[in-house]
């Protein structure tokens, strides 16, 4: 099925191979200290919307193959033009499962850690596994369609790192696709400057391809996945470098005066901007919303997006960041994106005193032996389960409001105090420790849906632009 998708300069063909996860063997969680549990089901003190929804959750893999993709970094010396190749993108797919799952095998995610040779960690595992709460190869719900959310992981990561989002959203009636972009391969030298061009060139093209493949009206004959997806309700979530790709896919063009332009060989950076006669079209035109978690690329040392480009963004935007982020910045990074974006409705949720690692990942026991090993797996201040639950709460509110037109969900976004700690919630005689702060109650300005003493260290800013 041919799809002309990158203008005159890049015409590709796509096929989709959907492969069910192989059934796992029954595993005793206590048999290995490295088999840790993901954060997809929140702790007891989580805010109200963090808890799982009404659906069981299934997990399968899907391999999307972009046939005859121009390998932009692989130039044929005889012709001077890029070679073509089939680019396969293996993806995790979380989806609402039918009651009475076909198998009792819980999801087991393969995690990876890319070591920097400057800081050797001999007994830190390169690979380990963690458990989730989804059921592998569960039978999908029948005769229902759900909004599509695509998760874009960060640099050198994989979709397993965002399982706490994928599983949680699927329980609430979303199909969530997490592509593995293979930024770093086992044979690669672990040098960011050498590997960044691969991620820079491919990320937005990959995201556009995944979105188009799963939403276009001329999709392949119905499959279990296409039968589940409502192609008219689509959102994109990007973490760190995935945030860079998400912004570009949402239509925010790169600036060819960016310092990062010099990191990309030839005119490959320029080809994803307007500063060329034949730009590569990587914008997905029918997104309903975009979420950015610690987005990388707007900060001064990269400055990928100009103010004019950010102002061109129109769809609803939700940015999540730590105000001590040393990787993506804060004032010149996520906060700049929020303040400059032209979205008619936009939010900035700030974890005060948090850094870049606000996509919590259970770390193997040996991570405790190395300060560097903890940097990419947990924040210095915030508990991982608290970060995950707060994100799940606000992602549910935002996506339900924008993709499901849920007016009640909007109320959880309409906090009455910018700083959570400024909220007021008078105590009552019949209140229990399990109570959530109410919606729209006189005299209550505490953030709705949060438990008493749990709305702290957070700031939520909101701006709306009328036509």
Secondary structure in CASP SS format (residue, H / E / C, confidence):
PFRMAT SS
TARGET T0000
AUTHOR 0000-0000-0000
METHOD secondary structure of the structure
MODEL  1
X C 1.00
X E 1.00
X E 1.00
X E 1.00
X E 1.00
X E 1.00
X C 1.00
X C 1.00
X C 1.00
X E 1.00
X E 1.00
X E 1.00
X E 1.00
X E 1.00
X E 1.00
X E 1.00
X E 1.00
X E 1.00
X E 1.00
X C 1.00
X C 1.00
X C 1.00
X C 1.00
X C 1.00
X C 1.00
X C 1.00
X C 1.00
X C 1.00
X H 1.00
X H 1.00
X H 1.00
X C 1.00
X C 1.00
X C 1.00
X C 1.00
X E 1.00
X E 1.00
X C 1.00
X C 1.00
X C 1.00
X C 1.00
X C 1.00
X C 1.00
X C 1.00
X C 1.00
X C 1.00
X C 1.00
X H 1.00
X H 1.00
X H 1.00
X C 1.00
X C 1.00
X C 1.00
X C 1.00
X C 1.00
X E 1.00
X E 1.00
X E 1.00
X E 1.00
X E 1.00
X E 1.00
X E 1.00
X E 1.00
X E 1.00
X E 1.00
X E 1.00
X E 1.00
X E 1.00
X E 1.00
X E 1.00
X E 1.00
X E 1.00
X E 1.00
X E 1.00
X E 1.00
X C 1.00
X C 1.00
X C 1.00
X C 1.00
X C 1.00
X C 1.00
X E 1.00
X E 1.00
X E 1.00
X E 1.00
X E 1.00
X E 1.00
X E 1.00
X E 1.00
X E 1.00
X E 1.00
X E 1.00
X E 1.00
X E 1.00
X E 1.00
X E 1.00
X E 1.00
X C 1.00
X C 1.00
X C 1.00
X C 1.00
X C 1.00
X C 1.00
X C 1.00
X C 1.00
X E 1.00
X E 1.00
X E 1.00
X E 1.00
X E 1.00
X E 1.00
X E 1.00
X C 1.00
X C 1.00
X C 1.00
X C 1.00
X C 1.00
X C 1.00
X C 1.00
X C 1.00
X C 1.00
X C 1.00
X C 1.00
X C 1.00
X C 1.00
X C 1.00
X E 1.00
X E 1.00
X E 1.00
X E 1.00
X E 1.00
X E 1.00
X E 1.00
X E 1.00
X E 1.00
X E 1.00
X C 1.00
X C 1.00
X C 1.00
X E 1.00
X C 1.00
X C 1.00
X C 1.00
X C 1.00
X C 1.00
X E 1.00
X E 1.00
X E 1.00
X E 1.00
X E 1.00
X E 1.00
X E 1.00
X C 1.00
X C 1.00
X C 1.00
X C 1.00
X C 1.00
X C 1.00
X H 1.00
X H 1.00
X H 1.00
X H 1.00
X H 1.00
X H 1.00
X H 1.00
X H 1.00
X H 1.00
X H 1.00
X H 1.00
X H 1.00
X C 1.00
X C 1.00
X C 1.00
X E 1.00
X E 1.00
X E 1.00
X E 1.00
X E 1.00
X E 1.00
X C 1.00
X C 1.00
X C 1.00
X C 1.00
X C 1.00
X C 1.00
X C 1.00
X C 1.00
X C 1.00
X C 1.00
X C 1.00
X C 1.00
X H 1.00
X H 1.00
X H 1.00
X H 1.00
X H 1.00
X H 1.00
X H 1.00
X H 1.00
X H 1.00
X H 1.00
X H 1.00
X H 1.00
X H 1.00
X H 1.00
X H 1.00
X H 1.00
X H 1.00
X H 1.00
X H 1.00
X H 1.00
X H 1.00
X H 1.00
X H 1.00
X H 1.00
X C 1.00
X C 1.00
X C 1.00
X C 1.00
X C 1.00
X C 1.00
X C 1.00
X C 1.00
X C 1.00
X C 1.00
X C 1.00
X C 1.00
X C 1.00
X E 1.00
X E 1.00
X E 1.00
X E 1.00
X E 1.00
X E 1.00
X E 1.00
X E 1.00
X E 1.00
X E 1.00
X E 1.00
X C 1.00
X H 1.00
X H 1.00
X H 1.00
X H 1.00
X H 1.00
X H 1.00
X H 1.00
X H 1.00
X H 1.00
X C 1.00
X C 1.00
X C 1.00
X C 1.00
X C 1.00
X C 1.00
X C 1.00
X C 1.00
X C 1.00
X H 1.00
X H 1.00
X H 1.00
X H 1.00
X H 1.00
X C 1.00
X C 1.00
X C 1.00
X C 1.00
X C 1.00
X C 1.00
X H 1.00
X H 1.00
X H 1.00
X C 1.00
X C 1.00
X C 1.00
X C 1.00
X C 1.00
X C 1.00
X C 1.00
X C 1.00
X C 1.00
X C 1.00
X C 1.00
X C 1.00
X C 1.00
X C 1.00
X C 1.00
X C 1.00
X E 1.00
X E 1.00
X E 1.00
X E 1.00
X E 1.00
X C 1.00
X C 1.00
X C 1.00
X C 1.00
X C 1.00
X C 1.00
X C 1.00
X C 1.00
X C 1.00
X C 1.00
X C 1.00
X C 1.00
X C 1.00
X H 1.00
X H 1.00
X H 1.00
X H 1.00
X H 1.00
X C 1.00
X C 1.00
X C 1.00
X C 1.00
X E 1.00
X E 1.00
X E 1.00
X E 1.00
X E 1.00
X E 1.00
X E 1.00
X C 1.00
X C 1.00
X C 1.00
X C 1.00
X C 1.00
X C 1.00
X C 1.00
X C 1.00
X C 1.00
X C 1.00
X C 1.00
X H 1.00
X H 1.00
X H 1.00
X H 1.00
X H 1.00
X H 1.00
X H 1.00
X C 1.00
X C 1.00
X C 1.00
X C 1.00
X E 1.00
X E 1.00
X E 1.00
X E 1.00
X E 1.00
X E 1.00
X E 1.00
X C 1.00
X C 1.00
X C 1.00
X C 1.00
X C 1.00
X C 1.00
X C 1.00
X C 1.00
X C 1.00
X C 1.00
X C 1.00
X C 1.00
X C 1.00
X H 1.00
X H 1.00
X H 1.00
X H 1.00
X H 1.00
X C 1.00
X H 1.00
X H 1.00
X H 1.00
X H 1.00
X H 1.00
X C 1.00
X C 1.00
X C 1.00
X C 1.00
X C 1.00
X C 1.00
X C 1.00
X C 1.00
X H 1.00
X H 1.00
X H 1.00
X H 1.00
X H 1.00
X H 1.00
X H 1.00
X H 1.00
X H 1.00
X H 1.00
X H 1.00
X H 1.00
X H 1.00
X H 1.00
X H 1.00
X H 1.00
X H 1.00
X H 1.00
X H 1.00
X H 1.00
X C 1.00
X C 1.00
X C 1.00
X H 1.00
X H 1.00
X H 1.00
X H 1.00
X H 1.00
X H 1.00
X H 1.00
X C 1.00
X C 1.00
X C 1.00
X C 1.00
X C 1.00
X E 1.00
X H 1.00
X H 1.00
X H 1.00
X C 1.00
X C 1.00
X C 1.00
X C 1.00
X C 1.00
X C 1.00
X C 1.00
X C 1.00
X C 1.00
X C 1.00
X C 1.00
X C 1.00
X C 1.00
X E 1.00
X C 1.00
X C 1.00
X C 1.00
X C 1.00
X C 1.00
X C 1.00
X C 1.00
X C 1.00
X C 1.00
X C 1.00
X C 1.00
X C 1.00
X C 1.00
X C 1.00
X E 1.00
X C 1.00
X C 1.00
X C 1.00
X C 1.00
X C 1.00
X C 1.00
X E 1.00
X E 1.00
X E 1.00
X E 1.00
X E 1.00
X E 1.00
X E 1.00
X C 1.00
X C 1.00
X C 1.00
END
